[in-house]
Amino acid sequence: MGSIMAAEIAEIPVAAERLLRAGVGDAPQVVAMAKPHVVLTLARGSSDHAASVVKYAIETMVGVPVASFGPSVVSIYGAATMPVRAVVVVISQSGASVDLLRAAERLQAGGAPVVALTNRTDSPLAAMADAVVDLSAGPERAVAATKSFVNSVLAGLMLVAAWSGNGALSAALERLPGALAGGTGEGLGALEGADKAMVVGRGPGFGIAQEMALKLIELCGIQALAYSGAEMLHGPRRLIGPGYPVITVEGGARGGLSEANAALEAQGARVFRAPSGVAGHFLAEPLLAMPWFYGAVEALSRARGNDPDRPPHLMKETVTV
């Protein structure tokens, strides 16, 4: 019998289509009316990787700088936040993490509207937010996020497309479910005995690279590191030797990985190029690698004797304070 994770990977195109039909409600209007000088993102884990993609979308399409706000600034250190004309975008599948809620409430009390991207519209986060986007991923039982991650990125891109009025991005997102159904590429069987790997992306592909590295850790116990292609040529390339496995996310990089790829291969790295496909917009391209990667890492996990549905020591929902 197949894994729960495999079944949920197969649902990605349907979940994406469901989100596109549901839309993002009044979230773009809430953001636009605030006329923010900065957007603050609040997220952890896979959701934070999704926020990294959304950051590039906002900064390139709208021209507003985006910063990741540290939840523990409020929840642990109890620091006051400086008033600023900001919008807060919280990405949380469960909408229940105490640290995210405390930080969002503090920022909201300072005058910043809160937009929640969550898979649980009955959550505490949804109840306090000024605008809620239902990720519409449906129930996700496997510990590793798959369809909910894709829909987190998609929801963020939909929000940005509507806020910026960018028709090309909106059109590309409408075509995305069909493109997500067709992604295939070389498997990761060569990593069956590996204990380390590196994942490299650039621009909107960096958040995708971070998510891939996390999945290699969660599902396979591989010590995986994610780096921007710009940073790869500094200290990290010191680790690369003959046969060192490297996955590169070329979608969205706009040629920004060519120098890094050449340097890695010259040092003997075994480079796996994640398929990028044609999405019609550079912000949407990196997502096309995810169905391939999820399928490849699920198979790799089983080949290494693991249960991809139940990685050791991990739970589906992690509530942090």
C-alpha positions in Angstrom: 0.0 0.0 0.0 1.2 3.5 -0.7 1.9 6.1 2.0 -0.4 8.8 3.1 2.2 11.3 2.0 2.1 9.9 -1.5 -1.7 10.2 -1.6 -1.4 13.8 -0.5 1.2 14.6 -3.1 -1.2 13.4 -5.7 -3.8 15.8 -4.4 -1.6 18.9 -5.0 -3.1 19.9 -8.4 -6.7 19.5 -7.0 -5.9 21.5 -3.9 -4.3 24.2 -5.9 -7.4 24.4 -8.2 -9.6 24.6 -5.1 -7.7 27.5 -3.7 -7.8 29.4 -7.0 -11.5 29.0 -7.2 -12.0 30.1 -3.6 -9.8 33.1 -4.0 -8.2 35.3 -1.3 -11.3 37.3 -0.3 -10.7 40.8 0.9 -7.1 40.3 1.9 -5.7 42.4 -1.0 -8.0 45.3 -0.2 -7.0 45.2 3.5 -3.3 45.3 2.5 -3.7 48.0 -0.1 -5.8 50.3 2.2 -3.1 50.1 4.8 -0.5 51.6 2.4 2.3 49.8 4.3 5.9 51.0 4.3 6.9 47.5 5.2 5.3 44.0 5.3 6.2 41.8 8.3 5.9 38.0 7.9 5.2 35.7 10.9 5.8 32.0 10.3 7.9 29.0 11.3 9.1 25.8 9.6 7.6 25.1 6.1 5.4 28.2 6.5 8.4 30.4 6.9 9.9 28.9 3.7 6.6 29.9 2.0 7.0 33.4 3.4 10.4 33.6 1.8 8.8 33.1 -1.6 6.1 35.7 -0.8 8.8 38.1 0.2 10.4 38.1 -3.2 6.9 38.5 -4.8 6.0 41.5 -2.7 9.4 43.2 -3.2 9.5 42.6 -7.0 5.8 43.2 -7.8 4.9 46.0 -5.3 8.2 47.5 -4.2 7.5 47.3 -0.5 10.3 45.8 1.6 9.5 42.6 3.6 11.0 41.5 6.8 10.6 38.3 8.9 9.5 39.2 12.4 10.9 37.0 15.2 7.9 35.7 17.2 10.0 35.2 20.3 10.7 38.9 20.4 7.2 39.2 22.0 6.5 35.7 23.3 9.8 35.1 25.2 11.5 38.5 25.5 8.4 40.5 26.0 9.8 43.4 24.0 7.6 46.3 22.9 7.3 46.8 19.1 8.1 50.1 17.5 5.0 51.6 15.7 5.5 51.5 11.9 3.1 51.6 9.0 3.1 47.8 8.4 1.0 44.9 7.4 1.5 41.6 9.1 1.2 38.4 7.0 0.9 35.3 9.2 1.3 31.9 7.5 0.3 29.0 9.7 -1.3 25.7 8.8 -2.8 25.2 12.2 -3.3 28.8 13.2 -2.6 27.7 16.8 1.1 28.4 17.6 1.1 30.6 20.8 4.2 32.6 19.8 2.8 33.5 16.4 -0.5 34.6 18.0 1.2 36.7 20.7 3.3 38.5 18.2 0.4 39.1 15.8 -1.7 40.5 18.6 1.0 42.8 19.7 1.6 44.1 16.2 -2.1 44.4 15.6 -2.5 46.4 18.8 0.2 48.8 17.4 -2.0 49.5 14.4 -0.8 46.9 11.9 -3.6 44.9 10.1 -3.1 41.1 10.3 -3.6 38.9 7.2 -3.8 35.2 8.1 -3.0 32.4 5.6 -4.2 29.3 7.3 -5.6 25.9 6.6 -7.9 26.2 9.7 -10.4 28.9 9.5 -11.8 27.9 12.9 -8.4 28.6 14.5 -7.4 31.3 17.1 -5.4 33.0 14.4 -8.3 33.2 12.0 -10.5 34.6 14.8 -8.2 37.5 15.5 -7.0 38.4 12.0 -8.3 41.4 10.0 -8.4 39.2 6.8 -8.3 35.4 6.5 -7.3 33.4 3.4 -8.4 29.8 3.6 -5.5 27.7 2.2 -8.1 25.1 1.0 -5.6 22.3 1.1 -8.0 20.0 2.9 -7.0 17.6 5.7 -3.3 16.7 5.7 -2.4 13.7 7.8 1.2 12.9 6.9 3.6 14.7 9.2 5.5 16.3 6.3 3.6 19.2 4.8 3.1 18.9 1.0 -0.1 20.2 -0.5 -0.5 22.7 2.4 3.0 24.1 1.6 2.2 24.5 -2.1 -1.0 26.2 -1.3 0.7 28.5 1.2 3.0 29.8 -1.5 0.1 29.9 -4.0 -2.1 31.9 -1.6 0.7 34.4 -1.0 1.3 34.8 -4.8 -2.5 35.2 -5.4 -2.5 38.0 -2.7 0.4 39.8 -4.4 -1.1 39.4 -7.9 -4.3 41.0 -6.7 -2.6 43.7 -4.7 -0.2 44.7 -7.5 -2.8 44.3 -10.3 -0.3 42.2 -12.2 -2.3 40.4 -14.9 0.7 38.3 -16.1 1.2 36.8 -12.6 -2.6 36.2 -12.2 -2.7 34.4 -15.5 0.3 32.2 -14.7 -1.3 31.2 -11.4 -4.5 30.2 -13.1 -2.5 27.8 -15.3 -0.5 26.4 -12.3 -2.7 23.4 -11.3 -2.3 21.8 -14.7 1.5 22.4 -14.6 1.7 20.9 -11.1 0.2 17.7 -12.4 3.0 17.0 -14.9 6.3 17.5 -13.1 8.8 14.7 -13.4 12.5 14.4 -13.3 15.5 12.3 -12.2 14.9 10.5 -8.9 17.1 10.8 -5.8 18.0 7.2 -5.6 21.7 8.2 -5.6 21.2 9.7 -2.1 20.1 6.4 -0.6 23.4 6.1 1.3 24.1 9.8 1.7 24.4 11.4 5.1 24.6 15.0 3.8 23.4 17.1 0.9 23.0 20.8 -0.2 20.1 22.5 -1.9 20.7 25.8 -3.8 18.2 28.3 -5.1 18.0 32.0 -5.9 15.3 34.6 -5.5 11.9 33.0 -5.1 13.6 29.6 -5.5 15.5 30.1 -2.3 12.4 29.4 -0.1 11.8 26.3 -2.2 15.4 25.2 -1.6 14.9 25.7 2.2 11.7 23.6 2.1 13.5 20.8 0.1 16.4 20.8 2.6 13.9 20.5 5.5 12.2 17.5 3.9 15.5 15.7 3.4 16.1 16.2 7.1 12.6 15.2 8.2 12.0 12.2 6.0 15.5 10.8 5.4 17.7 11.9 8.3 20.1 13.6 5.8 21.9 16.6 7.1 20.8 19.0 4.4 21.7 22.7 4.1 20.0 25.3 1.9 21.8 28.3 0.5 21.2 31.1 -1.9 23.2 30.7 -5.1 24.7 34.1 -4.3 26.0 32.8 -0.9 27.0 29.4 -2.2 30.2 30.8 -3.8 31.4 32.1 -0.4 32.0 29.8 2.5 29.6 26.9 1.7 31.4 25.7 -1.4 34.3 24.6 0.9 32.2 21.6 1.8 31.8 20.4 -1.8 34.0 17.5 -3.0 33.7 14.6 -5.5 30.2 13.1 -5.4 28.7 15.6 -2.9 25.0 15.7 -3.7 23.5 19.1 -4.6 20.0 19.8 -5.7 19.6 23.1 -7.6 16.3 24.9 -8.0 16.7 26.8 -11.2 13.1 28.0 -11.5 12.8 31.7 -10.8 16.6 32.2 -10.7 16.7 34.1 -14.0 20.2 32.8 -14.7 21.4 33.6 -11.3 22.5 30.0 -10.6 24.7 29.5 -13.7 27.9 30.5 -12.0 27.2 28.5 -8.9 26.3 25.4 -10.9 29.5 25.6 -12.9 31.6 26.0 -9.8 29.9 23.1 -8.0 30.3 20.7 -11.0 33.9 21.8 -11.4 34.5 20.7 -7.8 33.0 17.3 -8.5 29.5 17.7 -7.1 26.7 15.3 -8.1 24.1 17.9 -9.2 20.4 17.1 -9.4 18.6 19.8 -11.3 15.0 20.2 -10.1 12.6 20.4 -13.1 11.3 23.9 -13.5 8.8 23.6 -16.4 7.1 26.6 -17.9 4.8 28.5 -15.5 4.6 31.8 -17.5 6.0 33.9 -14.7 9.3 33.7 -12.8 7.6 33.8 -9.4 5.5 30.7 -10.1 8.2 28.7 -11.7 9.9 27.4 -8.5 6.7 25.7 -7.3 6.7 23.4 -10.3 9.6 21.5 -8.8 7.7 20.5 -5.7 5.5 17.6 -6.9 8.7 16.0 -8.4 10.7 16.6 -5.3 8.0 15.4 -2.9 7.6 12.2 -4.9 11.4 11.7 -5.1 12.0 12.3 -1.4 9.0 10.1 -0.4 10.5 7.2 -2.4 14.0 7.9 -1.0 12.6 7.8 2.5 11.1 4.4 2.0 14.3 3.1 0.2 16.3 4.2 3.3 14.0 2.1 5.5 11.9 5.0 6.9 8.2 5.6 7.2 7.5 8.8 5.3 4.2 9.3 7.1 5.7 9.1 10.6 9.3 10.5 10.9 10.9 9.8 14.2 10.4 12.5 17.0 8.2 14.7 14.9 4.5 15.6 15.1 2.1 17.0 12.5 1.5 20.2 14.5 4.2 21.8 16.6 2.9 24.5 19.0 5.7 26.8 20.0 5.7 29.5 22.7 
